[in-house]
Amino acid sequence: MRVLDAFAGSGALGFEAASRGASHVSFLEQHPLASQMLARHIASFQAAHLQLISGHALRIMERLNRGVERFDLVLLDPPFASQLHLPAAQLAIPLLSEAVCFMSSPIRAGTSTCAWLMSQPGNCLPMPLWCSDRLRLVQCITIYCRKTQLKECVATL
């Protein structure tokens, strides 16, 4: 399984995928301190299948879309205040190899991405939970969906 951990932060999601047998994990991270920490952790594993790409996740995903590399799992967990959930989902579609996208997003009035995905039967599993958004708790949702559902969602927005 090939995994892309966009907006990697601490890398917890990507490292979890690696610990569960992912054949390749690419971590995308823009913040210099987070990138340095990820680089140290990746080096400590001495694993060639773990890759850090430092820079803005959306720009890197645009560049990856011009290539042939595809992923079985794309992890999207941008900072909640960044408003990058929809652009990231749009860029994830061509990167997916017909597999699964994981997206964590705050639930707010008018958050049509979450509302649409939550309304879909079948392969979409919404999981409401509480997340930290800076110094306060906000209700957010974690969504697992297939590439076809993500395409339909983005087309309706």
Secondary structure, DSSP 8 states (H G I E B T S, - for coil): -EEEEET-TT-HHHHHHHHTT-SEEEEEE--HHHHHHHHHHHHHHT-TTEEEEES-HHHHHHHHHTSS--EEEEEE---GGG--HHHHHHHHHHHEEEEEEEEEEE--TT-HHHHHHHH--SS-EEEEEEEEETTEEEEEEEEEEEHHHHHHHHHH-
